[in-house]
Amino acid sequence: MEAKATAKYIRISPRKVQVVLDLIRNQPADKALAILQHTPKAACEVLEKLLKSAIANAENNHDMDGANLVVAKCYATAGPTLKRMRPRAQGRAFRILKRTSHITLVLAEAE
């Protein structure tokens, strides 16, 4: 049995989110929550909220034990990229890519 939570169109690069996801992959849910609360990265705020949502989904929708949950799978994929222009020297323009992420977190019960 698995419980899943997704966050879409998050305004942070998937590459930056992936660094934090590597810290919590295959960790117990309570330890993963502690890691997210004490890691100084921008993605941690979003991932903490997402992990709490996944835990609530597991407990309320799938009748799973909250103390027995493990982060089974977690990944970030690229969402749509916002393209902006920045003025440069001699009338030129420079493209800025503001990337977005779709983040998925899957919890499973530990054996």
C-alpha positions in Angstrom: 0.0 0.0 0.0 1.3 3.4 -0.9 0.2 7.0 -0.2 1.1 9.8 -2.6 1.2 13.6 -2.6 2.1 15.9 -5.5 2.9 19.6 -5.7 2.7 21.1 -9.1 4.0 24.4 -10.7 6.4 25.1 -7.8 8.6 28.1 -8.6 11.9 26.5 -7.9 14.3 24.7 -10.2 14.0 20.8 -10.2 17.7 20.6 -9.9 17.6 22.5 -6.6 14.7 20.4 -5.3 16.5 17.1 -6.3 19.4 17.9 -3.9 17.0 18.0 -0.9 15.0 14.9 -2.1 18.3 12.9 -2.1 18.6 13.6 1.7 15.1 12.2 2.6 14.8 9.3 0.1 14.4 5.9 1.9 14.2 7.6 5.4 11.4 7.1 7.9 8.8 9.9 7.7 9.5 11.4 11.1 13.2 11.5 10.4 12.6 13.0 7.0 10.5 15.7 8.6 13.3 16.5 11.0 15.9 16.6 8.2 13.7 19.1 6.3 13.2 21.3 9.3 16.9 21.6 9.9 18.2 22.0 6.4 18.8 25.6 5.2 17.5 25.2 1.6 14.7 27.0 -0.2 13.1 23.7 -1.3 12.7 22.4 2.3 9.7 24.6 3.1 7.7 23.2 0.1 8.9 19.7 0.7 8.0 19.8 4.4 4.4 20.8 3.5 4.3 18.1 0.9 5.5 15.4 3.3 2.9 16.4 5.9 0.3 16.2 3.2 1.5 12.7 2.2 1.4 11.6 5.8 -2.2 12.9 6.2 -3.2 11.1 3.0 -1.7 7.8 4.3 -3.5 8.0 7.6 -6.9 9.3 6.5 -7.3 7.8 3.0 -5.4 4.5 3.3 -5.6 3.7 7.0 -1.9 3.4 7.3 0.1 3.7 10.6 1.7 7.1 10.7 4.7 5.9 12.9 5.5 3.2 10.4 5.9 5.2 7.2 9.0 5.4 4.9 9.7 7.8 2.0 9.6 5.1 -0.7 9.9 7.3 -3.8 10.4 11.0 -4.3 11.3 12.9 -7.5 11.0 16.3 -9.1 10.3 16.8 -12.8 10.4 20.0 -14.8 7.2 22.0 -15.2 6.7 24.8 -17.7 9.5 27.4 -17.9 8.6 31.1 -17.6 10.7 33.0 -20.2 11.6 36.6 -19.3 13.9 39.1 -21.0 16.6 41.3 -19.4 18.0 44.3 -21.1 21.7 44.1 -22.0 24.3 46.4 -23.5 23.9 48.0 -27.0 20.2 47.3 -27.2 20.4 43.5 -26.9 18.2 41.3 -24.8 19.1 38.4 -22.6 16.7 35.5 -21.9 16.1 34.5 -18.3 14.6 31.1 -17.7 12.5 30.9 -14.6 12.0 27.1 -14.1 9.2 25.4 -12.3 8.9 21.9 -10.7 6.4 19.1 -10.3 7.3 17.3 -7.1 6.0 13.8 -6.2 6.4 12.1 -2.8 5.3 8.5 -2.2 5.1 6.9 1.3 5.0 3.2 2.0 4.7 1.2 5.2 8.0 -0.3 6.5 8.1 -4.1 6.7 
